[in-house]
């Protein structure tokens, strides 16, 4: 359990030595962040030391690559591929792992559309048969999305266009092509804005778990942005990130397999291996509203989730 | 308060560089996109253009396979999560699993990884969009670096000063997202068929049928917009 009493000794270390006005005391033990069991304090110290060391070595690498003492964009890729940054990333992953596993209340940290879908089903039903129309709905909307994707490619084949805007211009006219350009740009802007907000919260929580102090997002987010995101975004060729993206998707596949295993082994039933570990509001609960619940107005919640690009903080 | 976020690694294709890639690689990358979000339509031109031996049948095979895999993953994860926890399924289903459950704990790392490494990919999509709007043709390194710093600072500042943009995100997402997936492709297809010198009967029929998907997109957008408005009332 994290303890505010342990935190002052660890406040501000090396590069992460912040003015005290940015540091608030860690929430008391009744708050969400501290409800989980955390590792021993030495473990947190080790992790924090890792991240600190890695940040330092990354910055040293940056200056190493900044030959002739001026910023040369040609070296940005070399910088990011430095082993030290790799180590930094691994350290961050380790901390994330430590925090996420140690804390049962992961809400407010990260989320992914697919991981919210069970709640979408639960919004309109609570009996197992409610999964049947939900699966049908997911498949139907997915198929329509695939059709739309295919349609766009076919338009490109007909018009010889190579971009979305060009496809619009060739099929509907150049004058109105600004509609598609603005839509795509605004949509991606919304996406990265959401990313920034989530990353800010995520790292604020991770640092809190590691140090026992809650730093302001005004400090955390700019630090993460300047120290991690900016070098990555300045890469000329982001292909080096492709394996990591693929890893993330394979992780989803792993998650599906793990969920299947936990389901068939009944690990979360009352008599199951983890049945008594959870808070009452997280334990399995089944009722009598099954497939017929899809006709309930609340099924619109699932539809809303499947409604593409739907981002909502509830 | 649960957090629902559709992680959106938009415009992944451009930075990854799919030029001349094999069908299998293309399927894998499409799965990356589709698994994270079903809005990928504005990447479709790049997929088609950069697919090796890009013919419509090959392209449709890639699309069908990758969407099929992703839909299967979506459906199975949604069903398994619900069948395990029923009416108490949390907004982020991983929250339901015990912190002592190492098997599920590993998957949380995967989600965190996905988040960190998707950011630059999504950012490049935004930067390209801005360059497109500004009609910049010559992309010099100095300009790209300055723009990257500027846009990243702008977005970071927005994320800091705006306490809650959930309404804007959900409203714009449901309307614009649906427009990109269902409405725009349908309109473009109708326009393209009309400009064909001698469209086939099937193309003529399909150009009428796609109105249905556009209408569906309108309904989906309306549902999403209503949910967004309800969330602030």
Interface residues (C-beta under 8 A of the other chain):
Chain A: X36 X37 X71 X73 X74 X89 X92 X93 X96 X97 X100 X101 X102 X103 X104 X105 X106 X107 X108 X109 X110 X111 X112 X113 X114 X115 X116 X117 X118 X119 X120 X121 X122 X125 X126 X127 X128 X130 X131 X134 X135 X138 X139 X141 X142 X143 X144 X145 X146 X147 X148 X149 X150 X151 X152 X153 X154 X155 X156 X157 X158 X159 X161 X162 X163 X164 X165 X166 X167 X168 X170 X171 X172 X173 X178 X180 X181 X182 X183 X184 X185 X186 X187 X188 X189 X190 X191 X192 X193 X194 X195 X196 X197 X198 X199 X200 X202 X217 X218 X221 X222 X225 X228 X229 X230 X232 X233 X234 X235 X236 X237 X238 X239 X241 X242 X244 X245 X246 X247 X248 X249 X250 X251 X252 X253 X254 X255 X256 X258 X259 X260 X261 X262 X263 X267 X268 X274 X277 X278 X281 X282 X283 X284 X285 X286 X287 X300 X301 X303 X304 X305 X306 X307 X308 X309 X310 X311 X312 X313 X314
Chain B: X1 X2 X3 X4 X5 X6 X7 X8 X9 X10 X11 X12 X15 X16 X17 X28 X29 X31 X32 X34 X35 X36 X37 X38 X39 X40 X41 X42 X44 X45 X46 X47 X48 X49 X54 X56 X59 X60 X63 X64 X67 X68 X70 X71 X73 X74 X75 X76 X77 X78 X79 X80 X81 X82 X83 X84 X85 X86 X87 X88 X89 X90 X91 X92 X93 X94 X95 X96 X97 X98 X99 X100 X101 X102 X103 X104 X105 X106 X107 X108 X109 X110 X111 X112 X113 X114 X115 X116 X117 X118 X119 X120 X121 X122 X123 X124 X125 X126 X127 X129 X130 X132 X133 X141 X142 X144 X145 X148 X149 X152 X153 X155 X156 X158 X159 X160 X164 X165 X166 X168 X169 X170 X172 X173 X174 X176 X177 X178 X179 X180 X181 X182 X184 X185 X186 X187 X188 X189 X190 X191 X192 X193 X195 X196 X210 X213 X216 X220 X221 X223 X224 X226 X227 X228 X231
